[in-house]
Amino acid sequence: MDANTVGEDAQSERAELHFLAALLDELMRKMRVAGVLSQADLNEIEQAVAQRLGGAPRAW
């Protein structure tokens, strides 16, 4: 088991991050289907997050 300097389980933290990312992805999809957000809105959100984190945005 991996633990960081404060004794927290890194593997469980990673699993929680994956769960939260999948949850957010599903919520965004539902909002698109419901007409709350457009595809352009979702792409704009992805772009803003990618810039903030220094990664490449995904296309919706």
C-alpha positions in Angstrom: 0.0 0.0 0.0 1.3 3.5 -0.9 1.0 6.2 1.7 1.9 9.9 1.5 3.8 11.9 4.1 0.6 12.4 6.2 -0.2 8.7 6.2 -3.1 8.9 3.8 -3.7 6.0 1.3 -2.7 7.3 -2.1 -4.5 4.5 -3.9 -7.8 5.3 -2.3 -7.4 9.0 -3.0 -6.7 8.1 -6.7 -9.8 6.0 -6.8 -11.9 8.8 -5.2 -10.6 11.2 -7.9 -11.5 8.8 -10.7 -15.0 8.4 -9.2 -15.5 12.2 -8.9 -14.2 12.7 -12.5 -16.6 10.0 -13.8 -19.5 11.5 -11.7 -18.8 15.0 -13.1 -18.6 13.6 -16.7 -22.0 11.9 -16.3 -23.6 15.0 -14.8 -22.3 17.1 -17.7 -23.7 14.5 -20.2 -27.1 14.6 -18.5 -27.1 18.4 -18.5 -26.4 18.3 -22.3 -29.2 15.8 -23.0 -31.6 17.9 -20.8 -30.7 21.0 -22.8 -29.3 22.8 -19.8 -25.8 23.1 -21.4 -25.0 23.1 -25.1 -22.2 21.2 -26.7 -20.4 24.6 -27.2 -20.9 25.3 -23.4 -19.3 21.9 -22.5 -16.4 22.6 -24.9 -15.9 26.0 -23.3 -15.8 24.4 -19.8 -13.3 21.8 -21.0 -11.1 24.5 -22.5 -11.1 26.6 -19.3 -10.3 23.6 -17.2 -7.5 22.5 -19.6 -6.0 25.9 -19.5 -6.2 26.0 -15.7 -4.5 22.5 -15.3 -2.1 22.8 -18.3 -3.6 19.9 -20.2 -5.4 19.3 -23.5 -9.2 19.7 -23.5 -11.5 16.9 -24.6 -14.1 17.5 -27.3 -17.7 17.1 -26.4 
